[in-house]
Amino acid sequence: MTLRCIIIDDEPLALNLLEKYVTQTPFLDFKGKFSNAAQALEFISSTNVDLVFVDIQMPELNGIDFSKMVKGKTKIIFTTAFSQYAVESYRVDAIDYLLKPFSYSDFLQAANKALNWYELSSQPNITSEEVSDNTKAADDSIFIKTGRKIIQLKYSSIIYIESMRDYVKIYITDSPHPIVCLARMKLIEHKLPEGYFIRVHRSYIVNKDKINFIENNCIIIGRMRIPVSDSYKNNLDLLLRKKQL
Amino acid sequence: MLSIFIKMSANWKKAQASLKEAEKMRVEAELKNLKNQINPHFLLNTLNNVYSLIEFDKEKAQEAIQDLSKMLRYILYNQRDYVSIHEEVGFIMNYVKLMKIRLTDNNEIITDISVSESSTTQVTPLLFISLVENAFKHGISATDKGFIHISISEPESGIISCVISNSYHPKSDSDKSGSGIGLEQVSKRLELMYPNKYIWNNYITDNGATYVSNLTLYK
């Protein structure tokens, strides 16, 4: 897989170094360099671009505003000399944030993140081999990649999982905040053991143990109401047939 | 007799205290001054560019590091009230050289220095640099053509004229490329160091296309 890639920086030297980094990376397909963001926007509107490296601090249109105007699947990696922009860059859902001056290995790490994202989001259905492999392993936890960390979660600590486009939010017992992970629902559904979890909606997987009660096609866990959709109602019916008194 | 002694001692203590206070204020002002003089954005941006230069042009990179060292030495170890015009011009030339490596070919930077080598004129340091910084802040565009002309001369012995004209590309408030001392500070320092001995005009000309800052310092 290769990513079509453009770079934007108002300073020619920074642009040259970035170009060198891109062209020496086998999985990046260099499509163009721009000294201002407006020209880059124009280019993107007529050409498919997967990944943009863009400087934040530029006259006229700055990198953050540029990223807000980029539509569709194009992903952004920011480059800047000033760390005060970091928070804002996460708010606009960038893949990564490179603090200048950055080495080729810093660059490659960020580019790899983008590659992972694309590979994950274009991954076909999981093979049966992988699934059976997964069920054989009789363990009680799953590893979740979130940000730069890979954390281990006990099945019993997961309450439910909600999908948000390309991400899933995993609500757990130990924290009021969900764990956000770059993964599709289908993938995580296959990784979780059927005995513990039940898919009840296109956007929801629930830990069976955590269900308080079921009412009007909703599963109630604590204060949370999780909808049960028609297409997944069978899963719930099966469970109830087996377990209902 | 004793009461006089007590009174004197109290006065002496008071005087000591106010002396201490004055010293403290002086140190604080110096520190603040130092912070104002080193523009962190300039420093970081220059380092980034040198990092890239090392990849493409090692000799130019070495030259840039030398220029930067000279600038830092001048700022950090020079707390005199007056310096020779040659030192000040050298400092400005270093700054201009370092700024030039960041710019595209769209921009034309011209410096014109005509101060006789034998001149012994002294000026207050880091005054013109604020005007030069300002020119780089507003005179440069990534898309359009831009120019900055800097001229420093001594038309008559002891009289220093600094004229800077640049293409005018006013920038949005969100842009943080400049900062430094700022023009307000220039005004304050001129009042303090050259009371009634300077003329400073800033104006926009060529139908808004050119910004001119014209400062003359008299003896």
Interface residues (C-beta under 8 A of the other chain):
Chain A: D10 E11 P12 L13 A14 N16 L17 K20 S35 N36 A38 Q39 Q57 M58 P59 E60 N62 A81 F82 K100 P101
Chain B: H41 L44 N45 L47 N48 N49 Y51 S52 L53 E55 F56 I101 R102 L103 T104 I140 S141 A142 T143 H169 K171 S174 D175 K176 S177
